[in-house]
Amino acid sequence: MGQVEYGQEKCRRGYQAMKRTTLIILLSLLVISSFSVMSCRKKSESKYPGVDRYNQGIAALEAGNYKGAIVEFTAALEADPNNYEALKNLAGAYAYDGNWTQALERYHQALQRQPNDASIYVNLAQTYRHLKDPEQAWQMLRSAMTKDPNYPLAHYVAGELFMDMGDTENAIAAFSDYIAVEQGSMLTDRAQRMIDGLISGEIVPGVDTEIIETTEEIQPPEDIQAEIEQEIAEREATEEPVEETPEPEPAQPEAEEETPDETPETPEETTPEVVEPELQGDDLYNDRLSRGRRMRAIGSTDAAIRLLLEAYAVHPDYAQVNYELGMAYLAAGQNANARTHLEKYLQLETNEQAKEDVRARLRALDTAQPEEPEETTEEPESEPEPEPEPEPEED
């Protein structure tokens, strides 16, 4: 694919590079979305046939059991062919398992059902990247940006795509745009390090972004290998040879009656199962916050919320966990919960620049969902009582 003018294609505005230094960290495979299975939604589980298989698929996906997730999501779809989230996650499980052809087919099926879902276009772009089709990958990203210009991961993946193509200028522009629309996420710092490395020359587009999959044994450099071989040879030369003494031939024993072997059998050694220590306090908080961020970054909002709620239970007055919970609830469409945690984040956070982004999101919520006018509780005016008729006068 030829050079693509990213700034003109996206919003017809220019981008200026930012100068810093770093090294590359690649985005994990794809962005997946998940159906909410939080306790607040369990009352309506009866509406969704196959929801148990779907939930098992989510658990398998979180555990890295991608083949198991494929089985569960397939069963959920057989029970309910209209389960859009199961279809999306089935595509994601195929992609994580490396079956890009099946992932591509399932993502296109999902796209036919929800053509305005920007996350599907980004997932398709990642799939086309792995299939070495940058032209189609760029078309998918353009569509994602058209559907939702502020969808952050579309810009991040665009940066990686331009790096695949060796296009430094547009890669810097895309990563800069990602930072402009997404603050405080786990990928913001990575995007900045990408920009720094591209500017300083520490990252070479088209080389550092190449995904290398190999099973060959890694050999040490030749000079180190030579030193190792020399050391082994010197050690063998200095070792004194051990003289072997011939063993005397055993005397022929007299014939004896055979006796049963009374040697007791030794029980087989069993390897004790390693039990990981249960995390508590700050260790539990940091673990759940980190894993919750990772789940939110890849779009698995239900898993993110479960993990972040565990972190919140440890430190409910920490700004970062309130931000992550608010953003996860926002992605899940639970705007009331999102507002609660984002407003609490504003009370706890001291960084005014980060707070401004959250204020903008809350204003967007106000615009999207205007408050209904309050119902009046005034009692209706009572009708005046009729005046009594005058009594007739006596003659």
C-alpha positions as CSV (number, residue, x, y, z in Angstrom):
1,M,0.0,0.0,0.0
2,G,1.3,3.4,-0.9
3,Q,1.8,6.3,1.5
4,V,-1.4,7.3,3.3
5,E,-1.8,10.9,4.4
6,Y,-3.2,10.0,7.9
7,G,-4.1,13.6,8.8
8,Q,-6.1,14.2,5.6
9,E,-7.8,10.9,5.6
10,K,-8.9,11.1,9.2
11,C,-10.1,14.6,9.9
12,R,-8.2,16.8,7.3
13,R,-6.1,18.4,9.9
14,G,-2.3,18.3,10.4
15,Y,-0.3,16.8,13.2
16,Q,2.9,17.9,14.8
17,A,5.4,15.4,16.2
18,M,6.3,15.5,19.9
19,K,10.0,14.9,20.8
20,R,10.9,12.5,23.6
21,T,12.8,9.1,24.0
22,T,11.7,5.5,24.6
23,L,11.4,2.0,23.3
24,I,8.5,0.0,21.7
25,I,5.8,-2.0,23.4
26,L,3.3,-3.7,21.1
27,L,-0.4,-3.8,21.7
28,S,-1.7,-7.2,22.6
29,L,-3.6,-9.1,19.9
30,L,-7.0,-7.5,19.7
31,V,-9.8,-5.7,21.3
32,I,-12.7,-7.9,22.5
33,S,-16.0,-6.9,23.9
34,S,-18.1,-8.8,26.4
35,F,-21.6,-9.0,27.6
36,S,-22.3,-7.8,31.1
37,V,-22.8,-10.6,33.7
38,M,-22.6,-8.4,36.8
39,S,-25.0,-9.1,39.6
40,C,-27.1,-6.1,38.6
41,R,-28.0,-7.8,35.3
42,K,-28.6,-11.3,36.7
43,K,-32.3,-10.7,37.3
44,S,-32.8,-10.9,33.5
45,E,-30.7,-13.9,32.8
46,S,-33.8,-15.9,31.9
47,K,-34.1,-13.7,28.8
48,Y,-30.9,-15.0,27.4
49,P,-30.8,-18.7,26.4
50,G,-27.3,-20.1,26.8
51,V,-26.2,-17.4,29.2
52,D,-24.4,-20.0,31.4
53,R,-22.3,-21.2,28.5
54,Y,-21.6,-17.6,27.6
55,N,-20.4,-16.8,31.1
56,Q,-18.2,-20.0,31.1
57,G,-16.7,-18.7,27.8
58,I,-15.9,-15.4,29.4
59,A,-14.2,-17.2,32.3
60,A,-12.2,-19.4,29.9
61,L,-11.2,-16.3,27.9
62,E,-9.9,-14.5,31.0
63,A,-8.0,-17.7,32.0
64,G,-6.3,-17.9,28.6
65,N,-8.1,-21.1,27.7
66,Y,-9.0,-19.9,24.1
67,K,-10.0,-23.4,22.8
68,G,-12.3,-23.8,25.7
69,A,-13.7,-20.3,25.1
70,I,-14.4,-21.2,21.5
71,V,-16.4,-24.3,22.6
72,E,-18.5,-22.3,25.1
73,F,-19.2,-19.3,22.9
74,T,-20.2,-21.7,20.1
75,A,-22.6,-23.4,22.4
76,A,-24.0,-20.1,23.6
77,L,-24.7,-19.1,19.9
78,E,-26.4,-22.4,19.2
79,A,-28.7,-21.7,22.1
80,D,-29.3,-18.1,21.1
81,P,-28.1,-17.2,17.5
82,N,-28.9,-13.6,18.2
83,N,-26.4,-13.2,21.0
84,Y,-24.2,-10.6,19.4
85,E,-21.7,-10.4,22.2
86,A,-21.1,-14.2,22.0
87,L,-20.4,-13.8,18.3
88,K,-17.9,-11.0,19.0
89,N,-16.1,-12.9,21.7
90,L,-16.1,-16.1,19.6
91,A,-14.2,-14.1,16.9
92,G,-11.8,-12.8,19.6
93,A,-11.2,-16.3,21.0
94,Y,-10.4,-17.6,17.4
95,A,-8.0,-14.6,17.0
96,Y,-6.2,-15.2,20.3
97,D,-5.9,-18.9,19.3
98,G,-4.2,-17.9,16.1
99,N,-7.0,-19.0,13.8
100,W,-7.2,-15.8,11.8
101,T,-9.4,-17.1,9.0
102,Q,-12.2,-18.1,11.4
103,A,-11.7,-14.8,13.3
104,L,-12.1,-12.9,10.1
105,E,-15.3,-14.7,9.2
106,R,-16.9,-14.2,12.6
107,Y,-16.0,-10.5,12.8
108,H,-17.6,-9.9,9.4
109,Q,-20.7,-11.7,10.6
110,A,-20.8,-9.4,13.6
111,L,-20.3,-6.4,11.4
112,Q,-23.4,-7.4,9.3
113,R,-25.4,-7.3,12.5
114,Q,-23.9,-4.1,14.0
115,P,-22.4,-2.0,11.2
116,N,-21.9,1.0,13.5
117,D,-19.8,-0.8,16.1
118,A,-16.3,0.8,15.9
119,S,-14.7,-1.9,18.0
120,I,-15.5,-4.5,15.3
121,Y,-13.7,-2.5,12.6
122,V,-10.6,-2.2,14.9
123,N,-10.7,-6.0,15.5
124,L,-10.9,-6.5,11.8
125,A,-7.9,-4.2,11.3
126,Q,-5.8,-6.2,13.7
127,T,-6.9,-9.4,12.0
128,Y,-5.9,-8.1,8.6
129,R,-2.5,-7.0,10.1
130,H,-1.8,-10.5,11.1
131,L,-2.9,-11.7,7.6
132,K,-0.3,-9.2,6.1
133,D,-3.0,-7.1,4.4
134,P,-2.3,-3.5,5.4
135,E,-4.6,-2.1,2.7
136,Q,-7.7,-3.8,4.2
137,A,-6.4,-3.0,7.7
138,W,-6.3,0.7,6.9
139,Q,-9.8,0.6,5.3
140,M,-11.2,-0.9,8.5
141,L,-9.5,1.7,10.7
142,R,-10.9,4.5,8.5
143,S,-14.3,3.1,8.9
144,A,-13.9,2.9,12.7
145,M,-12.8,6.6,12.8
146,T,-15.8,7.5,10.7
147,K,-18.2,5.7,13.0
148,D,-16.6,7.1,16.1
149,P,-13.9,9.7,15.6
150,N,-13.0,9.6,19.3
151,Y,-12.7,5.8,19.6
152,P,-9.1,5.6,21.1
153,L,-7.9,2.2,20.0
154,A,-8.6,3.0,16.3
155,H,-5.8,5.7,16.6
156,Y,-3.4,3.4,18.5
157,V,-3.8,0.6,16.1
158,A,-3.4,3.0,13.2
159,G,0.0,4.0,14.7
160,E,1.1,0.4,14.8
161,L,-0.1,-0.1,11.2
162,F,1.9,2.8,10.0
163,M,4.9,1.4,11.8
164,D,4.4,-1.9,10.0
165,M,4.6,0.1,6.8
166,G,7.7,2.1,7.7
167,D,5.7,5.4,7.8
168,T,7.3,7.3,10.7
169,E,5.4,10.6,10.2
170,N,1.9,9.2,10.1
171,A,2.8,6.7,13.0
172,I,3.7,9.7,15.2
173,A,0.5,11.5,14.1
174,A,-1.7,8.5,15.0
175,F,-0.1,7.9,18.4
176,S,-0.3,11.6,19.2
177,D,-4.0,11.6,18.3
178,Y,-4.5,8.5,20.6
179,I,-3.0,10.5,23.5
180,A,-5.3,13.4,22.6
181,V,-8.5,11.4,23.0
182,E,-7.5,8.9,25.7
183,Q,-6.0,10.1,29.1
184,G,-5.0,7.9,32.0
185,S,-5.2,4.5,30.2
186,M,-2.5,1.8,30.4
187,L,-1.7,2.5,26.7
188,T,-1.2,6.2,27.0
189,D,2.3,6.0,28.3
190,R,3.1,3.3,25.7
191,A,1.9,5.5,22.9
192,Q,4.1,8.3,24.2
193,R,7.1,6.0,24.3
194,M,6.4,5.0,20.7
195,I,6.5,8.7,19.7
196,D,9.7,9.3,21.6
197,G,11.4,6.3,20.1
198,L,10.4,7.1,16.6
199,I,11.7,10.7,16.9
200,S,15.0,9.7,18.6
201,G,15.6,6.8,16.2
202,E,15.6,4.1,18.9
203,I,12.6,2.6,17.2
204,V,12.8,1.8,13.5
205,P,9.4,1.4,11.7
206,G,9.0,-1.8,9.8
207,V,11.7,-3.5,11.9
208,D,10.8,-3.0,15.6
209,T,7.1,-3.7,14.9
210,E,7.7,-7.0,13.1
211,I,6.0,-9.9,15.0
212,I,8.5,-12.8,15.0
213,E,7.2,-16.2,15.8
214,T,9.9,-18.9,16.1
215,T,10.5,-22.1,17.9
216,E,14.2,-22.3,17.2
217,E,16.6,-22.6,20.2
218,I,18.3,-19.4,21.0
219,Q,22.1,-19.7,20.8
220,P,24.6,-17.3,22.6
221,P,26.7,-15.0,20.5
222,E,29.7,-16.5,18.8
223,D,32.3,-14.8,21.0
224,I,30.5,-16.0,24.2
225,Q,30.0,-19.5,22.7
226,A,33.8,-19.7,22.0
227,E,34.7,-18.7,25.6
228,I,32.3,-21.3,26.9
229,E,33.9,-24.1,24.8
230,Q,37.4,-23.0,25.7
231,E,36.5,-23.0,29.4
232,I,35.1,-26.5,29.1
233,A,38.2,-27.7,27.3
234,E,40.5,-26.3,30.0
235,R,38.5,-27.8,32.7
236,E,38.6,-31.2,31.1
237,A,42.4,-30.9,30.6
238,T,43.1,-30.1,34.3
239,E,40.9,-32.8,35.7
240,E,43.0,-35.9,36.8
241,P,41.9,-39.0,35.1
242,V,40.4,-41.6,37.4
243,E,42.1,-45.1,37.1
244,E,39.6,-47.8,36.6
245,T,40.2,-50.8,38.8
246,P,38.9,-54.1,37.4
247,E,36.3,-55.6,39.7
248,P,37.0,-59.1,40.9
249,E,34.9,-61.8,39.3
250,P,32.3,-62.9,41.8
251,A,32.6,-66.5,43.0
252,Q,30.0,-68.9,41.7
253,P,27.5,-69.3,44.5
254,E,26.2,-72.7,45.5
255,A,22.8,-73.5,44.3
256,E,20.3,-72.3,46.8
257,E,16.6,-72.5,47.1
258,E,14.8,-69.7,45.5
259,T,13.2,-67.3,48.0
260,P,10.5,-64.8,47.1
261,D,11.7,-61.3,46.8
262,E,10.8,-59.6,50.1
263,T,11.9,-56.1,49.0
264,P,9.0,-53.8,49.7
265,E,7.9,-51.7,46.8
266,T,8.7,-48.0,47.2
267,P,5.8,-45.7,46.7
268,E,6.0,-43.4,43.8
269,E,7.1,-39.9,44.6
270,T,4.4,-37.3,44.1
271,T,5.1,-33.6,43.4
272,P,3.3,-31.5,46.0
273,E,0.8,-29.1,44.4
274,V,2.0,-25.5,44.6
275,V,-0.6,-23.3,46.2
276,E,-0.2,-19.6,45.5
277,P,-0.5,-17.4,48.6
278,E,-3.7,-15.5,48.9
279,L,-3.2,-11.8,48.2
280,Q,-4.3,-9.3,50.8
281,G,-4.2,-5.5,51.3
282,D,-2.1,-3.5,48.9
283,D,-0.9,-6.6,47.0
284,L,-4.6,-7.6,46.3
285,Y,-5.4,-4.0,45.3
286,N,-2.4,-3.7,42.9
287,D,-3.1,-7.1,41.3
288,R,-6.8,-6.5,40.7
289,L,-6.2,-2.9,39.5
290,S,-3.6,-4.1,37.0
291,R,-5.7,-7.0,35.7
292,G,-8.8,-4.9,35.6
293,R,-7.0,-2.3,33.5
294,R,-5.8,-5.0,31.1
295,M,-9.3,-6.4,30.7
296,R,-10.7,-2.9,30.1
297,A,-8.0,-2.1,27.6
298,I,-8.9,-5.2,25.5
299,G,-12.6,-4.4,25.8
300,S,-13.7,-7.2,28.2
301,T,-15.7,-4.8,30.3
302,D,-17.5,-7.4,32.5
303,A,-14.2,-9.0,33.6
304,A,-12.7,-5.5,34.1
305,I,-15.6,-4.5,36.4
306,R,-15.4,-7.7,38.5
307,L,-11.7,-7.2,39.1
308,L,-11.9,-3.5,39.7
309,L,-14.6,-3.9,42.2
310,E,-12.3,-6.2,44.2
311,A,-9.6,-3.4,44.1
312,Y,-12.3,-0.8,45.1
313,A,-13.3,-2.9,48.1
314,V,-9.7,-2.6,49.4
315,H,-9.1,1.1,48.7
316,P,-12.4,2.8,47.9
317,D,-10.9,6.3,48.3
318,Y,-8.1,5.9,45.7
319,A,-8.5,8.0,42.7
320,Q,-7.2,5.6,40.1
321,V,-9.6,2.7,40.9
322,N,-12.5,5.1,40.8
323,Y,-11.4,6.3,37.3
324,E,-10.9,2.8,36.0
325,L,-14.3,1.7,37.4
326,G,-16.0,4.7,35.9
327,M,-14.5,4.1,32.5
328,A,-15.4,0.4,32.6
329,Y,-19.0,1.1,33.6
330,L,-19.1,3.7,30.8
331,A,-18.0,1.1,28.3
332,A,-20.6,-1.3,29.6
333,G,-23.4,1.3,29.2
334,Q,-24.0,1.6,32.9
335,N,-24.0,5.4,33.0
336,A,-25.3,5.8,36.5
337,N,-22.5,3.7,38.0
338,A,-20.0,5.4,35.7
339,R,-21.1,8.9,36.9
340,T,-20.8,7.9,40.5
341,H,-17.2,6.8,40.3
342,L,-16.1,9.5,37.9
343,E,-17.5,12.2,40.1
344,K,-15.7,10.6,43.1
345,Y,-12.5,10.5,41.0
346,L,-12.9,14.3,40.5
347,Q,-13.0,14.8,44.3
348,L,-9.9,12.7,44.9
349,E,-7.7,13.5,41.9
350,T,-5.3,16.5,42.1
351,N,-4.1,16.5,38.5
352,E,-6.2,19.2,36.8
353,Q,-5.4,18.1,33.3
354,A,-6.5,14.6,33.9
355,K,-9.7,15.9,35.6
356,E,-10.6,18.0,32.6
357,D,-10.9,14.9,30.5
358,V,-13.3,13.3,33.0
359,R,-15.3,16.5,33.2
360,A,-15.7,16.4,29.4
361,R,-16.9,12.8,29.6
362,L,-19.5,13.7,32.2
363,R,-20.7,16.7,30.1
364,A,-21.1,14.2,27.2
365,L,-23.2,12.1,29.5
366,D,-25.4,15.1,30.3
367,T,-25.8,15.8,26.7
368,A,-26.6,12.3,25.7
369,Q,-29.1,11.7,28.5
370,P,-30.8,15.0,29.5
371,E,-32.5,14.8,32.8
372,E,-36.2,14.5,32.8
373,P,-38.2,17.4,34.3
374,E,-39.1,16.9,37.9
375,E,-42.6,15.9,38.5
376,T,-44.6,18.6,40.3
377,T,-46.0,17.5,43.6
378,E,-48.3,20.5,44.1
379,E,-51.8,19.6,45.0
380,P,-54.4,20.7,42.5
381,E,-56.4,23.7,43.4
382,S,-59.7,22.7,45.1
383,E,-62.9,24.0,43.6
384,P,-64.7,26.6,45.7
385,E,-67.5,25.2,47.8
386,P,-70.9,26.3,46.5
387,E,-72.7,28.9,48.7
388,P,-75.8,27.6,50.5
389,E,-79.1,28.6,49.0
390,P,-81.0,31.2,51.2
391,E,-84.0,29.8,53.1
392,P,-87.4,31.2,52.0
393,E,-88.9,33.9,54.2
394,E,-92.0,33.1,56.2
395,D,-95.1,35.1,55.4
